[in-house]
Amino acid sequence: MIGNIRKLLAASLPLLASFALVLSATPAAMAQGKTLTVRFYDDPAGFDPANIFRIENENIAFNIFSGLTSYDGVTGEIVPDLATSWETSDNKTWTFKLREGVTFHKDYGDFTAADVIYSFNRIKDPATASPYAAELAGIVSMEAPDPYTLVIELDAPNGNFLHTVANYHQGQIVSQKAIEEAGDQVRWQPIGTGPYYLESIDVSSQIVLKRHEGYYKGPAPIETIVFNIIKDEATATIALRNGEVDLVMRSNQEENLTTLKAEGFTMNAVMNYAVVVGVLNPEFEPFANPLVRKAMAHAVDYVSITQAISPSLTQPHSSMLLPWMDVYTDDIPKYEYDPEKAKALLAEAGYPDGFTFKNLGTSAQGVTELQQFQIDFLSQVGINMEMELVDTPTFNQRRNAGEFDMASRLLPAVNPDMILFSYLHPDNMVPNGLNGARYDNPEVTALLEGARAEPDKDKAFEMYKKVQQIVAEEAVYLATYSNNVFWPGKPEVTGVHINYLAQVNFYDVDITE
C-alpha cells in the first residue's frame, strides 16, 4: 500500500511542478499576449553599450541590459540591479555582492562576476574605441574571489562610482560569448540580462522587443513591444489619435501636445531634465577665442525664442548643470541678450565683419525652428551660421570624432560629476571621449579630481562651484536651454515613468483593460 502511494506521488510530481510554475508566473502569465506599440522617432544607430548614443537608442538598451546598479524611474535614486549590495570604507575599494540566478538572453548562460570584468575591460580596451573609456579609466584592478563577489580597486577615491557602474553606457553588462559571436554586427545583436531582448529589427521601419521570461524579477507584464519608426511629429500624433500606436516616445511640438492633452491622452513627462549646449570646436579659428564665444552667447535671445516656439518643452538656461543637482550653483557669469555687446566683442577679437561657420545637424531633424532663430539672431551681429545636415549615423560619428565647427549636445545625467568630467576633463577629449570643445584647463582638472575624491560634501561643493564659474566665464560650452520630455500615451497605458536620463523602464509599464 505504502509503495503504491509512493509511486502515485512520484508520478504526480511533474504535474505538481507544472502547477506550481503556473502559480509562480501569475500575474505575468495572465498578461501573455499583451503588445505595446511605441513610436520611435529616428533611424536606430545600434545598441552596443561601448559606443551607443542618442536617447532613443539608449531607451532600447536600458531595457535589454542591466548594470550593477540602476536608477529608480520615479525618484532617480541609485538602486540595486545586478549587484544586490555593495560596501566601501574609503570610496576607493568597492566590494559588490552579485545577484545569483541571473541569465543572459537566448541561452547565453548565467551571469557571474567574470561578465562584469569582461564588460569593463572591453570598454577600457583602446581597440574598442569607446567614447566612454575614460569613465572606467580609474579602475586599477578587478578581482572575483568567487563567481558572485566582485572587488574593484580605483586609483583614487570616487564617491560617485555607483553612477559609473549603473545601467547606462559603460555600466551595461554584456556577454563575452555573444560579443565574440556577433563580430562586426554586435550593435545589431545585443545580448543582456534585462527584462526584454531584441527579437527583430528593420532599421527603416520597426524594432521588436520580446520579454525575457527568465528575467530575475519575473516576466514583464507586456510580452511584446513594437517600436514603429515614425520620424514626423505630426504623423506620430495622428498615429496615436488613430490607435496605431499606444505611446509616443518623445513628442516635441507644442501644438501636438496641446491637441493630445485636450483629447484626454496621458501626458507622461519629466521636467527640466537635461541641458542643450552648443559645442564650439577651437580648431575652427574664431572659436578658439573666448571673446568670440562670449559674443555668440550675447547674440542670441534664448528667452524670447523658447517662449515663442516651445514654452512647454523648453526654458532658457545658463549652466551645464540643473538646479535639481546637488552641486549646482546659480552664482556664475550670465550672458544676457545684448547684440551691441556681441558686436563689440567680435571687433575686439579681430572679427569686426563677423565670420561664417557650419553647424552640424541631422537630415532627419532638418533645420529646426530654434536653429532658424539662431541663424537670424547671429546674422544681425555679422555671424553667418550655415547648417550642414547629414544622416544620423554620420552625425554621431562626426560629433564623437570632433569633426565639426559647431554641434549641439544634450547633457542627460543623474550624476553631475559625469557631465563635468565627460565634457571638461582632458582625458575625455574627442575622439576618446565627449569633450568636443577640447577643453584643457589645469585648474579645472585639479578641481574636478579633487571634488570627486573629497569625502566632505561641503568642501566638494565649493570645488564644483568654482568649476562652474570658470567654465561659464570662459564660455566653453554655450548653454542654450533645458528640456522637458513628454511621452503622450493612451490612458490605459500605465507605469510610464521617465527618469532624468529620459529613459523608461518598460518592466514597469502595463496596459489596463
C-alpha positions as CSV (number, residue, x, y, z in Angstrom):
1,M,0.0,0.0,0.0
2,I,2.8,2.4,1.0
3,G,4.7,1.5,-2.2
4,N,1.7,2.3,-4.3
5,I,1.3,5.7,-2.6
6,R,4.9,6.5,-3.3
7,K,4.6,5.6,-6.9
8,L,1.5,7.7,-7.2
9,L,3.3,10.7,-5.6
10,A,6.3,10.2,-7.9
11,A,4.1,10.2,-10.9
12,S,2.3,13.3,-9.7
13,L,5.4,15.4,-9.1
14,P,5.8,16.7,-12.7
15,L,2.1,17.8,-12.7
16,L,2.5,19.5,-9.3
17,A,5.7,21.2,-10.5
18,S,3.9,22.4,-13.6
19,F,1.0,23.7,-11.5
20,A,3.5,25.5,-9.2
21,L,5.1,27.1,-12.2
22,V,1.8,28.4,-13.4
23,L,1.1,29.9,-10.0
24,S,4.6,31.4,-9.8
25,A,4.1,33.1,-13.2
26,T,0.9,34.8,-12.1
27,P,0.1,37.6,-12.9
28,A,2.6,37.7,-15.8
29,A,1.1,34.6,-17.3
30,M,-2.3,36.3,-17.4
31,A,-0.7,39.1,-19.4
32,Q,0.5,36.7,-22.1
33,G,-0.1,38.2,-25.5
34,K,-0.1,41.9,-24.5
35,T,1.5,44.0,-27.1
36,L,2.6,47.7,-26.7
37,T,3.2,49.7,-29.8
38,V,5.5,52.7,-29.3
39,R,6.5,55.5,-31.7
40,F,10.4,55.5,-32.2
41,Y,11.4,58.8,-33.7
42,D,14.7,58.4,-35.7
43,D,16.9,55.9,-37.5
44,P,18.3,53.4,-35.0
45,A,22.0,53.5,-34.7
46,G,22.6,50.3,-32.8
47,F,22.7,49.1,-29.2
48,D,26.3,48.3,-28.3
49,P,27.0,49.8,-24.8
50,A,30.5,50.6,-25.9
51,N,29.5,53.2,-28.4
52,I,25.8,53.7,-28.1
53,F,24.5,57.3,-28.4
54,R,21.2,59.2,-28.6
55,I,18.3,58.8,-26.2
56,E,16.1,56.8,-28.5
57,N,18.7,54.0,-28.8
58,E,19.5,54.3,-25.1
59,N,15.9,53.6,-24.2
60,I,16.2,50.3,-26.1
61,A,19.5,49.4,-24.4
62,F,18.2,50.3,-21.0
63,N,15.6,47.6,-21.3
64,I,17.9,45.0,-22.8
65,F,20.9,45.4,-20.5
66,S,21.4,45.7,-16.8
67,G,24.1,47.3,-14.7
68,L,25.5,46.6,-11.2
69,T,23.1,49.5,-10.2
70,S,20.3,51.2,-11.9
71,Y,18.0,54.3,-11.4
72,D,14.6,54.4,-9.8
73,G,12.2,55.5,-12.5
74,V,10.3,57.8,-10.2
75,T,12.9,59.2,-7.8
76,G,16.1,58.8,-9.9
77,E,17.9,57.3,-6.9
78,I,20.5,54.6,-7.2
79,V,19.0,51.1,-6.7
80,P,20.4,47.6,-6.8
81,D,20.4,45.8,-10.1
82,L,22.9,43.0,-10.9
83,A,24.6,43.8,-7.6
84,T,22.4,43.2,-4.5
85,S,24.6,45.2,-2.2
86,W,28.0,46.9,-2.0
87,E,30.4,48.3,0.5
88,T,33.3,50.6,0.7
89,S,35.2,52.3,3.5
90,D,37.2,54.8,1.5
91,N,35.4,55.2,-1.9
92,K,38.5,53.6,-3.4
93,T,37.9,49.8,-2.8
94,W,34.4,48.7,-3.7
95,T,33.1,45.2,-3.0
96,F,29.9,44.2,-4.8
97,K,27.8,41.2,-3.9
98,L,26.2,40.0,-7.2
99,R,22.8,38.6,-7.8
100,E,22.6,34.8,-8.4
101,G,20.3,33.1,-10.8
102,V,20.5,35.8,-13.5
103,T,20.6,34.6,-17.0
104,F,21.5,36.2,-20.3
105,H,19.0,36.3,-23.2
106,K,18.8,33.5,-25.7
107,D,20.6,30.8,-23.7
108,Y,23.9,32.7,-23.4
109,G,24.4,31.3,-19.9
110,D,24.4,32.5,-16.3
111,F,25.7,35.9,-15.2
112,T,28.7,36.0,-13.0
113,A,31.5,38.4,-11.9
114,A,33.5,37.3,-14.9
115,D,30.9,39.1,-17.2
116,V,31.4,42.4,-15.3
117,I,35.2,42.1,-15.6
118,Y,34.9,41.4,-19.3
119,S,32.4,44.2,-19.9
120,F,34.5,46.8,-18.2
121,N,37.8,45.7,-19.7
122,R,36.1,45.8,-23.2
123,I,35.2,49.4,-22.6
124,K,38.7,50.3,-21.4
125,D,40.4,48.5,-24.3
126,P,41.7,51.1,-26.8
127,A,40.8,48.7,-29.6
128,T,37.1,49.1,-28.7
129,A,37.4,52.8,-29.3
130,S,34.6,53.5,-26.8
131,P,33.9,57.2,-26.1
132,Y,33.1,56.1,-22.5
133,A,36.6,54.6,-21.8
134,A,37.6,57.4,-19.6
135,E,34.6,56.8,-17.3
136,L,36.3,53.5,-16.3
137,A,39.9,54.6,-16.5
138,G,40.2,54.9,-12.8
139,I,39.8,51.1,-12.3
140,V,43.2,49.7,-11.3
141,S,42.1,46.1,-10.7
142,M,39.1,43.8,-10.7
143,E,39.0,40.5,-8.8
144,A,36.4,37.9,-8.3
145,P,37.0,35.9,-5.0
146,D,34.0,33.8,-6.1
147,P,31.5,33.9,-9.0
148,Y,29.2,36.3,-7.1
149,T,31.6,38.6,-5.4
150,L,33.5,41.4,-7.2
151,V,36.2,43.7,-5.8
152,I,37.1,46.8,-7.7
153,E,40.1,48.9,-6.8
154,L,40.3,52.5,-8.0
155,D,43.3,54.7,-8.4
156,A,41.7,57.4,-6.3
157,P,38.5,57.8,-4.2
158,N,35.4,58.3,-6.2
159,G,32.2,58.8,-4.2
160,N,30.2,58.8,-7.5
161,F,31.3,55.3,-8.6
162,L,27.8,53.8,-8.2
163,H,26.7,56.1,-11.0
164,T,29.7,54.9,-13.2
165,V,28.5,51.2,-12.9
166,A,24.8,51.9,-13.4
167,N,22.7,50.7,-16.3
168,Y,23.9,53.4,-18.7
169,H,26.6,53.3,-21.4
170,Q,29.8,51.9,-19.9
171,G,27.9,50.3,-17.0
172,Q,25.8,47.9,-19.0
173,I,27.0,44.3,-18.8
174,V,27.4,42.2,-21.9
175,S,28.1,38.5,-22.6
176,Q,31.6,37.8,-23.9
177,K,30.3,34.8,-25.9
178,A,27.6,36.9,-27.6
179,I,30.0,39.8,-28.4
180,E,32.5,37.4,-30.0
181,E,29.9,35.6,-32.0
182,A,28.3,38.8,-33.2
183,G,31.6,40.2,-34.6
184,D,31.1,43.4,-36.5
185,Q,27.3,43.1,-36.1
186,V,27.5,43.5,-32.4
187,R,25.5,46.7,-32.3
188,W,22.5,44.9,-34.0
189,Q,22.8,41.8,-31.9
190,P,22.7,43.0,-28.3
191,I,22.5,40.3,-25.6
192,G,21.9,41.4,-22.0
193,T,20.1,40.3,-18.8
194,G,17.4,42.9,-18.8
195,P,13.6,42.5,-19.0
196,Y,13.5,42.5,-22.8
197,Y,15.5,41.1,-25.7
198,L,15.8,42.2,-29.3
199,E,13.7,39.8,-31.4
200,S,14.0,41.7,-34.7
201,I,14.9,45.0,-36.3
202,D,14.3,46.6,-39.7
203,V,16.3,49.8,-39.5
204,S,13.9,51.6,-41.8
205,S,10.7,50.7,-40.1
206,Q,10.5,48.7,-36.9
207,I,12.2,47.3,-33.8
208,V,10.6,44.5,-31.9
209,L,11.4,43.5,-28.3
210,K,10.2,40.4,-26.5
211,R,10.1,39.9,-22.8
212,H,12.8,37.9,-21.2
213,E,10.9,35.1,-19.5
214,G,14.0,34.3,-17.3
215,Y,14.4,37.9,-16.0
216,Y,15.4,37.8,-12.4
217,K,12.4,39.9,-11.2
218,G,10.0,37.7,-13.2
219,P,8.5,38.2,-16.7
220,A,7.3,41.8,-17.5
221,P,3.6,42.5,-17.9
222,I,3.9,43.3,-21.6
223,E,5.0,40.4,-23.8
224,T,5.9,42.3,-26.9
225,I,7.0,45.9,-27.5
226,V,6.8,47.1,-31.1
227,F,8.7,50.3,-31.9
228,N,7.4,51.8,-35.1
229,I,9.8,54.3,-36.7
230,I,7.8,57.5,-37.3
231,K,10.1,60.5,-37.8
232,D,7.5,63.1,-38.5
233,E,5.9,64.6,-35.4
234,A,2.5,65.3,-36.9
235,T,2.3,61.8,-38.3
236,A,3.2,60.4,-34.9
237,T,0.3,62.4,-33.3
238,I,-2.1,61.1,-35.9
239,A,-0.9,57.6,-35.3
240,L,-1.7,57.9,-31.5
241,R,-5.1,59.5,-32.1
242,N,-6.0,56.8,-34.6
243,G,-4.9,54.0,-32.3
244,E,-2.0,52.9,-34.5
245,V,0.4,53.4,-31.6
246,D,-0.2,53.3,-27.8
247,L,2.6,55.5,-26.7
248,V,4.7,58.2,-28.4
249,M,8.4,58.3,-27.5
250,R,9.2,62.0,-27.2
251,S,6.6,64.4,-28.7
252,N,8.3,67.7,-29.1
253,Q,5.8,70.0,-30.9
254,E,3.8,72.4,-28.8
255,E,0.6,72.2,-30.9
256,N,0.6,68.4,-30.9
257,L,0.9,68.3,-27.1
258,T,-1.9,70.8,-26.8
259,T,-4.2,68.7,-29.0
260,L,-3.4,65.4,-27.3
261,K,-3.8,66.8,-23.8
262,A,-7.2,68.3,-24.8
263,E,-8.3,64.9,-26.1
264,G,-7.6,63.1,-22.8
265,F,-4.3,61.4,-23.6
266,T,-1.9,60.9,-20.7
267,M,0.9,63.4,-20.7
268,N,3.8,61.3,-19.2
269,A,6.6,63.8,-18.6
270,V,9.9,64.6,-16.9
271,M,10.6,68.3,-16.4
272,N,13.9,70.2,-16.7
273,Y,15.8,67.0,-17.2
274,A,18.8,68.0,-19.4
275,V,20.6,71.0,-20.9
276,V,21.3,71.5,-24.6
277,V,24.7,73.1,-25.2
278,G,26.4,74.4,-28.3
279,V,29.9,72.7,-28.7
280,L,32.4,75.0,-30.3
281,N,35.5,73.4,-31.8
282,P,38.5,75.5,-31.1
283,E,40.3,74.1,-34.1
284,F,38.0,76.3,-36.1
285,E,40.0,79.5,-35.5
286,P,37.3,82.0,-34.4
287,F,36.0,79.6,-31.7
288,A,39.5,79.4,-30.1
289,N,39.0,83.0,-28.9
290,P,36.8,83.3,-25.7
291,L,35.8,86.8,-26.8
292,V,34.1,85.2,-29.9
293,R,32.4,82.6,-27.8
294,K,31.1,85.3,-25.4
295,A,29.9,87.2,-28.5
296,M,28.0,84.2,-29.6
297,A,26.3,83.9,-26.2
298,H,25.3,87.5,-26.2
299,A,24.0,87.5,-29.8
300,V,21.0,85.1,-29.4
301,D,17.9,85.9,-27.3
302,Y,17.1,82.4,-26.0
303,V,14.5,83.8,-23.5
304,S,12.3,85.1,-26.4
305,I,13.0,82.0,-28.6
306,T,11.9,79.4,-26.0
307,Q,8.8,81.5,-25.1
308,A,7.9,81.9,-28.8
309,I,8.3,78.3,-30.0
310,S,8.1,75.9,-27.1
311,P,7.1,77.2,-23.7
312,S,6.0,73.8,-22.5
313,L,9.1,72.0,-23.8
314,T,12.0,74.3,-23.1
315,Q,13.2,77.1,-20.9
316,P,16.3,79.2,-21.2
317,H,19.2,78.0,-19.1
318,S,22.8,79.3,-18.5
319,S,24.6,76.4,-16.9
320,M,25.8,72.9,-17.9
321,L,24.1,71.6,-14.7
322,L,20.5,71.7,-13.5
323,P,19.0,73.1,-10.3
324,W,17.9,69.7,-9.0
325,M,21.5,68.5,-9.0
326,D,23.1,68.8,-5.5
327,V,26.3,70.6,-6.7
328,Y,24.5,73.1,-8.9
329,T,25.2,76.8,-8.3
330,D,23.4,79.8,-9.9
331,D,26.4,82.0,-8.9
332,I,28.0,82.0,-12.4
333,P,28.5,84.6,-15.1
334,K,25.4,85.1,-17.2
335,Y,25.2,86.2,-20.9
336,E,22.1,88.3,-21.4
337,Y,20.9,89.1,-24.9
338,D,22.9,92.2,-25.9
339,P,23.7,92.4,-29.7
340,E,25.7,95.6,-29.3
341,K,28.0,93.9,-26.8
342,A,28.3,91.0,-29.1
343,K,29.4,93.3,-31.9
344,A,31.9,95.0,-29.6
345,L,33.4,91.6,-28.5
346,L,33.7,90.5,-32.1
347,A,35.6,93.7,-33.0
348,E,37.9,93.3,-30.0
349,A,38.6,89.7,-31.1
350,G,39.5,90.8,-34.6
351,Y,36.3,89.9,-36.4
352,P,34.6,93.3,-36.9
353,D,32.8,92.0,-40.0
354,G,31.9,88.7,-38.5
355,F,32.6,85.3,-40.0
356,T,30.9,82.2,-41.4
357,F,30.7,78.8,-39.7
358,K,28.9,75.5,-40.1
359,N,26.5,74.0,-37.6
360,L,26.4,70.2,-37.9
361,G,22.9,68.7,-37.7
362,T,20.9,65.7,-38.9
363,S,18.9,65.4,-42.1
364,A,16.2,63.5,-40.2
365,Q,15.6,66.5,-38.0
366,G,16.2,69.2,-40.6
367,V,16.6,72.8,-39.8
368,T,14.6,73.3,-36.6
369,E,12.7,76.4,-35.6
370,L,15.3,77.1,-32.9
371,Q,18.1,76.9,-35.5
372,Q,16.2,79.2,-37.8
373,F,16.0,81.8,-35.0
374,Q,19.7,81.3,-34.2
375,I,20.6,82.0,-37.9
376,D,18.6,85.2,-37.8
377,F,19.9,86.5,-34.5
378,L,23.5,85.7,-35.3
379,S,23.2,87.4,-38.7
380,Q,22.3,90.6,-37.0
381,V,25.8,90.8,-35.5
382,G,27.5,89.7,-38.7
383,I,27.9,86.0,-38.0
384,N,26.7,83.7,-40.8
385,M,25.6,80.2,-39.5
386,E,25.2,77.6,-42.2
387,M,23.6,74.3,-41.5
388,E,25.4,71.1,-42.5
389,L,22.9,68.3,-42.5
390,V,24.0,64.6,-42.6
391,D,22.3,61.3,-41.9
392,T,22.1,60.3,-38.2
393,P,24.9,57.7,-38.1
394,T,27.3,60.1,-39.8
395,F,26.2,62.8,-37.4
396,N,27.0,60.6,-34.5
397,Q,30.3,59.5,-35.9
398,R,31.5,63.1,-36.7
399,R,30.3,64.6,-33.5
400,N,32.1,61.9,-31.5
401,A,35.2,62.4,-33.5
402,G,35.0,66.2,-33.1
403,E,34.7,66.8,-36.9
404,F,32.6,70.0,-36.9
405,D,32.8,73.7,-36.4
406,M,29.8,73.6,-34.1
407,A,27.4,70.9,-33.0
408,S,24.8,70.6,-30.3
409,R,24.9,68.2,-27.3
410,L,22.2,67.2,-24.9
411,L,23.7,66.5,-21.5
412,P,21.5,63.9,-19.7
413,A,22.8,62.6,-16.5
414,V,21.7,61.9,-12.9
415,N,25.3,62.4,-11.7
416,P,26.5,65.9,-12.3
417,D,30.1,64.7,-11.9
418,M,29.6,62.6,-15.0
419,I,28.7,65.7,-17.1
420,L,31.6,67.8,-15.8
421,F,34.3,65.1,-16.2
422,S,33.0,64.0,-19.5
423,Y,32.9,67.4,-21.1
424,L,35.7,69.2,-19.3
425,H,38.5,66.8,-18.4
426,P,41.3,66.5,-20.9
427,D,41.3,62.7,-20.7
428,N,37.9,62.8,-22.3
429,M,38.9,64.9,-25.3
430,V,37.5,63.8,-28.6
431,P,37.8,61.3,-30.2
432,N,38.5,59.4,-26.9
433,G,35.5,61.0,-25.0
434,L,32.8,63.6,-25.1
435,N,35.0,66.7,-24.6
436,G,34.2,68.1,-28.0
437,A,35.3,71.6,-27.0
438,R,38.8,70.1,-26.5
439,Y,38.9,71.9,-23.2
440,D,42.1,71.6,-21.1
441,N,42.4,73.9,-18.1
442,P,44.8,72.5,-15.5
443,E,43.0,74.4,-12.7
444,V,39.6,73.0,-13.6
445,T,41.1,69.5,-14.0
446,A,42.6,69.7,-10.5
447,L,39.3,70.9,-9.1
448,L,37.4,68.1,-10.7
449,E,39.7,65.4,-9.5
450,G,39.8,67.0,-6.0
451,A,36.0,67.2,-5.8
452,R,35.5,63.6,-6.9
453,A,37.9,62.4,-4.2
454,E,36.7,64.7,-1.4
455,P,34.6,62.9,1.2
456,D,33.4,66.2,2.8
457,K,30.3,67.2,0.7
458,D,30.6,70.9,1.6
459,K,34.2,71.1,0.5
460,A,33.4,69.2,-2.7
461,F,30.6,71.6,-3.4
462,E,32.9,74.6,-3.2
463,M,35.2,72.9,-5.8
464,Y,32.3,72.1,-8.1
465,K,31.1,75.6,-7.7
466,K,34.5,77.0,-8.8
467,V,34.5,74.7,-11.8
468,Q,31.1,76.0,-13.0
469,Q,32.2,79.6,-12.5
470,I,35.4,79.2,-14.5
471,V,33.7,77.3,-17.3
472,A,30.9,79.9,-17.6
473,E,33.5,82.8,-17.6
474,E,35.4,81.2,-20.5
475,A,32.1,80.3,-22.3
476,V,33.5,76.9,-23.0
477,Y,30.1,75.4,-23.9
478,L,27.2,77.7,-24.9
479,A,24.2,76.7,-22.7
480,T,21.0,77.4,-24.5
481,Y,18.0,75.9,-22.9
482,S,16.9,72.9,-20.8
483,N,14.4,70.3,-21.9
484,N,11.2,68.9,-20.7
485,V,10.3,65.5,-22.1
486,F,6.7,64.3,-22.9
487,W,5.7,60.8,-23.9
488,P,1.9,61.1,-24.5
489,G,0.0,57.8,-24.5
490,K,-3.3,56.2,-24.2
491,P,-4.9,56.4,-20.7
492,E,-4.8,52.6,-20.3
493,V,-1.0,52.6,-20.7
494,T,0.2,52.8,-17.1
495,G,3.6,52.9,-15.4
496,V,5.4,55.2,-17.9
497,H,7.9,56.8,-15.5
498,I,10.5,58.9,-17.4
499,N,13.8,59.2,-15.4
500,Y,16.3,62.1,-15.6
501,L,18.1,60.2,-18.4
502,A,14.7,60.4,-20.4
503,Q,14.5,56.6,-20.2
504,V,11.5,54.4,-19.4
505,N,11.8,51.1,-17.7
506,F,9.3,49.1,-19.7
507,Y,9.2,46.5,-17.0
508,D,7.0,48.9,-15.0
509,V,4.6,49.5,-18.0
510,D,1.3,47.7,-18.3
511,I,-1.9,48.0,-20.3
512,T,-5.0,48.0,-18.2
513,E,-8.3,46.7,-19.5
